[in-house]
Amino acid sequence: MALVFVSHDLAVVRHVTDEVLVMRRGKVVERGATARVLASPDDPYTRLLLASVPTEGWDPTDTARTPLPPP
């Protein structure tokens, strides 16, 4: 059985999926085993998504942004 699960919550994706596909602007930028992609992403956009996950001590008023790589 297959299921397409769409989410921006990477913590949930980590626990629900065996394979992941990352898209940016409607284009696939990375795909593979979830554990591998989330542990060692190849694409700059995937790395940016992972870096945006709030961690302990996260300050929601900090508006500093990491620039996106060109599409």
KOLKEGU-62181 format. One line per 3 residues: their letters; for each residue x negated, y, z negated of N, C-alpha, C, O, CB. Coordinates in steps of 0.02 Angstrom, whole numbers. Glycine has a CB too. Example, Ala and Ser with C-alpha at 12.3 -4.5 7.8 and 13.67 -1.06 7.14 Angstrom:
2
AS	-660 -284 -390 -615 -225 -390 -660 -165 -390 -712 -166 -423 -565 -224 -452  -642 -112 -354 -684 -53 -357 -645 2 -394 -670 57 -402 -704 -30 -286
This chain:
71
MAL	-42 -58 0 0 0 0 -45 62 0 -98 62 -30 48 0 -61  -23 114 33 -60 177 36 -14 233 11 47 229 17 -85 192 108  -45 284 -17 -9 342 -42 -50 404 -26 -111 405 -38 4 336 -119
VFV	-18 454 1 -52 518 12 -35 562 -48 23 576 -61 -29 552 81  -86 582 -84 -78 621 -145 -113 688 -134 -174 690 -125 -108 584 -208  -76 742 -134 -103 808 -121 -108 845 -187 -58 852 -222 -60 848 -69
SHD	-168 869 -204 -176 904 -267 -239 948 -265 -287 934 -230 -181 854 -325  -236 1002 -304 -295 1043 -316 -326 1026 -384 -379 1052 -401 -277 1118 -312  -292 983 -422 -316 964 -489 -365 906 -482 -345 848 -478 -256 945 -535
LAV	-428 923 -480 -479 872 -467 -486 821 -524 -509 765 -512 -546 905 -455  -466 840 -585 -468 791 -640 -416 736 -627 -430 678 -640 -454 826 -707  -358 755 -602 -307 706 -586 -329 664 -526 -322 603 -525 -239 740 -571
VRH	-356 697 -475 -380 662 -416 -431 609 -436 -430 553 -410 -411 712 -365  -475 626 -482 -527 580 -505 -497 515 -533 -524 461 -524 -572 613 -558  -440 522 -568 -410 464 -601 -359 427 -559 -344 369 -574 -378 486 -664
VTD	-332 458 -507 -278 429 -469 -301 396 -404 -270 349 -379 -226 481 -453  -357 420 -376 -376 398 -309 -441 358 -308 -484 365 -351 -383 458 -264  -446 316 -257 -509 279 -243 -548 315 -189 -610 313 -188 -494 207 -223
EVL	-512 347 -143 -543 385 -89 -513 455 -88 -455 465 -105 -533 350 -20  -555 503 -69 -533 573 -68 -551 604 -1 -601 586 31 -565 613 -126  -511 651 19 -522 689 81 -515 762 62 -463 782 35 -472 668 139
VMR	-565 803 75 -564 874 58 -554 913 123 -588 901 173 -631 896 23  -505 959 120 -490 999 180 -500 1073 164 -491 1095 107 -418 986 204  -519 1110 215 -524 1182 211 -496 1210 276 -518 1193 331 -598 1206 199
RGK	-447 1254 269 -414 1285 327 -389 1233 377 -395 1243 438 -463 1333 361  -362 1179 351 -333 1127 394 -382 1080 426 -363 1037 466 -294 1159 447  -445 1086 409 -497 1042 438 -528 1000 382 -539 1024 327 -552 1084 474
VVE	-542 938 398 -576 894 350 -649 915 345 -684 919 395 -570 819 371  -671 929 283 -742 948 274 -781 892 240 -843 890 244 -746 1012 232  -745 846 206 -780 791 173 -730 736 156 -672 750 140 -817 815 109
RGA	-753 674 160 -711 618 139 -756 561 117 -813 555 140 -663 595 196  -730 520 73 -768 463 49 -740 437 -16 -686 457 -38 -841 480 42  -778 393 -47 -759 366 -112 -754 424 -162 -799 466 -165 -810 312 -137
TAR	-700 425 -200 -689 481 -246 -747 491 -293 -771 547 -302 -625 469 -286  -771 437 -324 -826 443 -372 -888 475 -339 -920 517 -370 -844 374 -400  -904 455 -278 -963 482 -244 -952 555 -225 -997 596 -236 -979 441 -182
VLA	-895 571 -196 -883 640 -173 -883 688 -232 -911 743 -227 -816 644 -135  -851 669 -287 -847 715 -344 -913 718 -383 -927 768 -416 -791 694 -390  -953 665 -381 -1017 665 -416 -1072 699 -376 -1117 730 -405 -1038 594 -433
SPD	-1069 692 -310 -1123 718 -268 -1095 741 -200 -1107 710 -149 -1177 664 -258  -1057 797 -201 -1027 820 -138 -1079 844 -88 -1128 875 -107 -976 875 -152  -1066 830 -24 -1111 852 29 -1092 921 55 -1136 960 75 -1109 802 87
DPY	-1028 937 54 -1004 1000 84 -1004 1057 34 -985 1048 -24 -934 990 113  -1026 1117 55 -1026 1175 10 -956 1192 -18 -951 1214 -75 -1054 1235 46  -905 1182 21 -837 1198 -2 -816 1149 -58 -785 1170 -107 -787 1194 57
TRL	-833 1086 -51 -818 1037 -103 -855 1056 -167 -827 1052 -222 -837 966 -81  -918 1076 -160 -957 1097 -219 -925 1158 -252 -923 1163 -313 -1030 1114 -199  -899 1205 -212 -866 1264 -238 -802 1245 -276 -789 1272 -329 -850 1313 -182
LLA	-763 1199 -248 -703 1176 -282 -720 1147 -350 -687 1161 -400 -665 1125 -239  -771 1105 -352 -791 1074 -415 -816 1126 -465 -803 1121 -525 -844 1021 -403  -851 1176 -441 -877 1228 -485 -822 1272 -513 -831 1306 -563 -928 1271 -448
SVP	-764 1272 -480 -709 1315 -503 -665 1283 -556 -620 1315 -583 -666 1334 -444  -678 1220 -573 -640 1186 -625 -659 1217 -692 -718 1218 -710 -653 1108 -625  -609 1242 -730 -625 1273 -795 -658 1223 -843 -640 1164 -845 -561 1301 -827
TEG	-706 1248 -880 -740 1207 -930 -730 1240 -998 -703 1295 -1003 -816 1200 -913  -753 1206 -1049 -747 1234 -1116 -783 1302 -1118 -839 1309 -1092 -777 1186 -1169  -752 1352 -1147 -780 1418 -1150 -762 1461 -1090 -785 1518 -1084 -853 1414 -1156
WDP	-721 1434 -1045 -699 1470 -985 -664 1535 -1005 -623 1535 -1050 -652 1426 -942  -681 1589 -971 -652 1655 -984 -609 1675 -925 -635 1690 -871 -707 1708 -997  -542 1674 -933 -498 1690 -877 -503 1762 -854 -478 1779 -800 -427 1675 -895
TDT	-535 1805 -894 -542 1875 -873 -605 1886 -831 -615 1939 -802 -544 1921 -933  -648 1835 -827 -708 1840 -787 -689 1832 -713 -668 1778 -692 -761 1785 -807  -695 1885 -676 -672 1884 -606 -729 1875 -557 -720 1883 -496 -635 1948 -591
ART	-789 1859 -581 -845 1847 -535 -827 1789 -490 -800 1738 -512 -911 1832 -574  -842 1796 -427 -826 1744 -378 -889 1723 -340 -934 1762 -327 -772 1768 -328  -889 1660 -324 -942 1633 -282 -919 1641 -210 -864 1619 -193 -959 1559 -299
PLP	-960 1671 -167 -938 1679 -97 -930 1611 -62 -968 1565 -74 -988 1722 -58  -880 1607 -21 -868 1547 18 -916 1544 77 -932 1595 107 -795 1544 43  -939 1484 93 -979 1477 153 -935 1489 214 -874 1478 210 -1013 1407 158
PP	-962 1511 269 -921 1522 329 -888 1456 351 -917 1403 343 -964 1551 387  -827 1461 379 -793 1399 400 -828 1366 458 -806 1314 482 -721 1415 420
